[in-house]
Amino acid sequence: MSAFVVRGVALPEEETRELWFRDGVFQDGPIPGAESLTDDGWILPGLVDAHCHVGIRYGGGHENPDGARWQAITEARAGVLLARDAGAPVPTRFLDEEPGLPRIIRAGRHIAAPKRYIRGLGVDLDDEADLPGEVRRQAQSGDGWVKIVGDWIDREVGDLTPLWSDVVLKEAIAAAHDEGARVTAHVFGSDALPGLLAAGIDCIEHGTGLTEETIEFMARNHVSLVPTLINIENFPEIAESAARFPMYADHMRALHARGDATISAAIEAGVRVYTGTDAGGMIEHGRVVDEIASLVRVGMTAEDAIAAGSWGARSWLGAAQNYMPGERADFVVYREDPRVNLDTLREPVRVVCAGRVVA
């Protein structure tokens, strides 16, 4: 494989660097005969979509291998070089062997109860006593994360309700931690949050039902939040499609109406917030820059929002980001400092994924 060099200002350290790479990894330079890709620019260690679904078709259903591959390609071209897959119904590990695709950290399959999540996407447990065992299985087969459905519409009640008792949640999350995995949960409303937080959950997805008390708990106990703001924009459409459950529909509209204020309060309180688009299903892949911009809209500084979608998220997910010899050669080059002009993130000059120039 050919050798390359890139020169520019590397973030977050804001240091002028020469990055040499060959065979998919950074190397000590100079490398004789290396091709120069850029002589200036601003370098990020890649963007991060910390809540996406490679394998769920846009519009719903399971993706085939070609569709899953195209989703990963779309993310890479947008500068996303690390993705946390927050639940996929189909195997996608074959993508790990293909050049030029993002690194994917998988949370296995959603764990839910019968008729308490989107049909066919998750593992449905008839007995909640099986949750700890299923969490353990998902932890053993995943990449350090497990995803459970914390709340969903209960058709008998006609509104969002928790899926699990507090006792079984404690056992399940302890099982994941015993396996060295972290646990995150889909939560729209408020009622499921106290039990999940008391059980030791590591992260909350969406979080539109956060209250002053649960926000304070998350900040104090370092529980992360991935708000998926661009997906919350779909709540009115979800409510419109649920006319036969008026209480649920009204609840979703109310969560949407106060969504920005809720996430803003979490940011202000010091909750660790990261970017996730919920791509797959109702959101197309490749939109992480829209999510970064949405975090700025609700109160983050541009630099903090970029960190939440790049080096900060990489550190949280345990991915290397220091451009050191031996590390996977992942980075994106921009013409301008994206902290000054956020739209710069939409027009990368170069995207290098595992040493391959993909855009």
C-alpha positions, -999 to +999 in steps of 0.1 A: +000+000+000+012+035-008+025+058+019+010+093+025+015+124+045-009+151+056+001+185+070-022+208+090-034+219+124-045+189+144-074+193+169-080+192+198-044+200+207-043+227+180-008+216+170+007+219+135+014+183+126+028+160+098+008+128+098+025+099+080+006+067+074+009+034+055-009+000+056-038+016+074-019+029+104+000+060+114+038+056+112+069+076+122+080+098+094+093+109+071+085+080+048+105+082+015+083+086-015+051+093+005+024+111-014+013+145+001-025+147+004-027+182+018-002+208+029-025+228+052-060+226+068-076+216+100-075+180+111-100+161+133-096+125+144-130+118+127-166+124+136-186+101+158-222+089+155-228+074+190-263+063+182-270+048+148-283+016+134-263+000+105-286-027+094-320-010+099-335+002+066-345+038+062-383+037+064-382+005+085-372-032+083-340-052+080-313-042+056-296-066+033-257-068+033-254-044+004-277-019+021-258-021+054-226-016+034-240+015+018-250+029+051-215+025+064-201+041+032-225+070+036-213+076+072-176+075+061-181+100+034-197+124+059-166+121+080-180+096+106-151+072+113-164+057+145-200+046+151-217+031+181-244+008+167-272+011+192-290-020+182-291-039+149-313-069+139-289-083+114-252-093+116-228-067+103-194-079+114-185-087+078-181-049+074-151-049+097-131-068+071-139-043+043-115-014+037-125+023+041-154+017+064-159+032+099-151+013+130-184+001+145-189-005+182-219-028+185-244-029+213-260-062+199-298-062+196-323-042+214-338-061+244-375-055+249-407-073+258-434-086+234-454-058+217-433-032+236-410-022+207-408-021+169-417-056+156-387-077+145-359-054+156-352-066+191-351-097+213-384-100+230-385-115+265-417-131+276-405-131+313-386-101+326-367-125+349-348-135+317-334-100+313-302-105+333-293-136+313-301-119+279-281-089+289-251-111+297-255-129+263-256-096+245-226-083+264-206-114+255-214-110+218-211-072+215-184-046+217-187-034+253-223-021+251-258-035+257-290-017+247-323-022+265-356-006+258-365+014+289-400+026+279-424+022+250-461+025+244-482+001+265-513-004+244-534-014+274-525+018+292-523+039+260-491+057+270-454+053+276-447+030+306-415+013+318-408-022+306-389-036+336-391-036+374-364-019+394-352-052+409-346-069+376-329-038+362-303-039+390-296-076+383-294-070+345-270-040+347-249-058+372-246-087+348-234-064+320-209-048+343-197-082+354-189-089+317-171-056+313-199-040+293-218-007+297-255-004+294-276+022+276-314+025+274-339+039+250-361+063+271-386+088+259-406+096+290-399+102+327-413+072+346-386+047+336-357+069+344-355+066+382-353+028+381-327+028+354-305+054+371-308+037+405-298+004+389-265+019+376-272+026+339-243+041+321-261+061+294-295+073+284-307+076+248-331+104+238-338+116+274-368+139+265-384+130+298-355+141+320-365+161+351-345+184+374-339+155+397-328+129+371-306+155+354-289+162+387-284+125+393-269+120+359-245+148+363-234+137+398-230+101+388-214+106+353-243+090+334-240+100+298-267+113+275-271+109+237-301+130+229-306+123+192-321+158+187-327+154+150-348+123+157-368+141+184-379+164+156-400+134+144-421+133+176-450+153+161-452+128+132-451+099+156-479+115+176-499+120+144-497+084+135-509+073+169-543+090+169-560+059+184-539+064+215-546+101+223-529+101+257-497+087+242-500+112+212-504+141+236-475+129+257-452+127+226-462+162+216-454+175+251-420+158+251-412+174+218-424+209+229-400+209+258-373+188+242-348+216+235-352+231+270-347+196+286-315+189+268-303+224+274-309+220+311-288+187+310-260+205+293-261+234+317-260+209+347-229+193+333-243+160+320-219+144+295-236+147+262-225+131+229-238+131+193-261+105+180-285+107+150-306+075+154-299+069+117-318+039+104-356+039+105-368+075+105-334+092+100-310+088+070-274+080+076-247+107+072-264+134+092-241+138+122-232+174+114-269+182+117-268+168+152-237+188+161-255+219+149-285+210+170-264+207+201-252+243+194-288+253+190-297+241+225-268+258+242-234+241+236-205+261+223-193+252+189-161+237+203-180+216+229-204+204+203-176+193+180-159+176+209-192+158+216-191+146+180-154+139+177-125+137+202-147+137+233-170+109+220-139+089+208-124+091+243-158+081+259-160+051+235-124+041+241-111+049+207-076+061+200-073+097+187-037+109+192-024+101+157+003+080+172+024+054+153+005+021+153-029+037+157-055+032+129-051+061+105-085+078+109-089+116+103-107+143+084-092+174+070-111+207+066-102+240+049-111+261+079-112+258+116-147+242+122-149+257+157-151+291+139-173+280+110-194+249+119-206+246+082-170+236+074-178+202+088-201+196+058-173+200+032-143+179+042-112+183+020-101+147+028-116+118+047-091+091+055-106+059+070-082+032+082-056+047+059-078+047+028-089+081+012-127+077+009-136+113+001 
